[in-house]
Amino acid sequence: MIDRLTITLAQHPDGADVARRGEHIAISRHGAVMALARRPVAVGVLDGPWQAERNGVSVLRGPNLHRLAGLTIHEDDKGIRLRKWRGRAVMRWTRRSRRLVW
């Protein structure tokens, strides 16, 4: 069995979702998991299965991390739907080691 990349979900006090993987955090009202998935993709993590857990229970999962990173959630008067993400990738440097990490 292939290991899944696991993202932990929590609720922010203002109602937004908080997605966490190690020291990396994404806070978003819509699409925190997708926002966090862009970080490992930006630094070259290989594609593979992923899952999101809330309180130790798997609530979302998929076979393709790179596809997840390429999506976002859009909400308007017609409802909520997935859209292609058109932003720029996010990379982060650690202060201690001065190297790119995920």
C-alpha positions in Angstrom: 0.0 0.0 0.0 1.2 3.5 -0.8 1.6 5.9 2.1 -0.9 8.8 2.0 0.2 12.4 2.8 -1.9 13.3 5.8 -3.2 16.8 6.5 -4.8 17.6 9.8 -7.9 19.9 9.9 -9.1 22.0 12.8 -11.5 25.0 13.2 -10.2 28.5 13.7 -12.0 30.7 16.2 -13.4 32.8 13.4 -14.9 29.8 11.7 -12.3 29.2 9.0 -10.6 25.8 8.5 -7.0 25.3 9.6 -5.0 22.8 7.6 -1.8 21.6 9.2 1.1 19.4 8.1 4.1 19.5 10.4 5.1 23.2 10.8 3.1 24.3 7.8 -0.3 25.8 8.2 -3.0 27.2 5.9 -6.0 29.1 7.2 -8.9 29.6 4.8 -12.7 29.9 4.9 -12.8 27.8 1.7 -10.1 25.4 0.5 -7.5 25.3 3.3 -6.6 21.7 2.3 -6.0 22.9 -1.3 -3.9 25.9 -0.1 -1.7 23.7 2.0 -1.3 21.1 -0.8 0.3 23.8 -3.0 3.3 24.0 -0.7 4.8 20.5 -1.2 4.0 20.6 -4.9 5.9 23.9 -5.2 9.0 22.4 -3.6 8.9 19.2 -5.8 7.2 16.6 -3.6 6.2 13.7 -5.8 2.5 13.1 -6.6 0.6 10.6 -4.7 -2.5 9.9 -2.5 -3.5 12.3 0.2 -6.0 12.5 3.1 -7.4 15.1 5.4 -8.3 14.2 9.0 -10.4 16.0 11.6 -10.1 14.6 15.2 -8.3 11.5 13.9 -11.1 10.6 11.4 -10.5 10.8 7.6 -12.9 13.3 6.2 -11.4 13.9 2.7 -9.1 11.8 0.6 -7.9 11.5 -3.0 -5.4 9.8 -5.3 -3.6 12.8 -6.6 -1.9 15.6 -4.5 -0.9 17.6 -7.6 -4.5 17.7 -8.8 -5.7 18.9 -5.4 -3.1 21.6 -5.4 -4.4 22.9 -8.8 -8.0 23.5 -7.5 -9.7 26.1 -5.3 -13.2 26.6 -4.0 -15.3 29.4 -5.5 -18.5 30.7 -3.8 -20.9 33.1 -5.4 -24.7 33.6 -5.8 -24.8 30.3 -7.8 -23.4 28.3 -5.0 -20.0 26.6 -4.2 -18.0 24.8 -6.8 -14.4 23.8 -7.6 -12.3 25.9 -9.9 -8.9 25.8 -11.4 -6.4 27.7 -9.1 -4.7 30.6 -10.9 -2.4 31.8 -8.2 1.4 31.4 -7.7 3.0 28.6 -5.8 4.1 29.3 -2.2 7.6 28.3 -1.0 8.9 28.9 2.5 12.4 29.1 3.8 13.3 28.0 7.3 15.1 30.6 9.3 17.5 28.3 11.0 18.8 26.3 8.0 18.1 28.7 5.1 16.8 25.9 3.0 13.5 25.1 1.3 11.3 22.8 3.2 7.9 21.2 3.2 
